[in-house]
Amino acid sequence: MKKILCTLFAAGCFWAAKAQLKISDTMRYNRAQIDTLDQQIIDLLGQRTKAARTIGIYKMHHNINVVQDKRFEKVLESAIKRGRDNQLSEKFIRDLYDDIHQESIRQEEAIKLRQ
């Protein structure tokens, strides 16, 4: 009986270790995906900033105000809808876009100050 229990315990430990290995591999894989996606997010924000700078230069040369409220509201509403489709809360999207918008404004105003 003792031998059977030891065998069952050893087998149980083996399967538990194998399951833990699968969990570890899954975590490693998903963390690598997150790392890659985080890099892409930063790269995309960089590209967006370059576009905002180009728009800032255009606005400066054409005497257009930096802040365009109607445009921002349109972009924000579109982002909120897309966020909902991706199970992201409206608050998260609003906070994110407020920060992105503030950075765009900062970039455009910096262009005006350099001129």
Buried (B, 14 or more C-beta within 10 A) or exposed (E): EEEEEEEEEEEEEEEEEEEEEEEEEEEEEEEEEEEEEEEEEEEEEEEBBEEBBEBBBEBBEEEEEBEEEEEBEEBBEEBBEEBEEEEBEEEEBBEBBEEBBEBBBEBBBEBEEEE
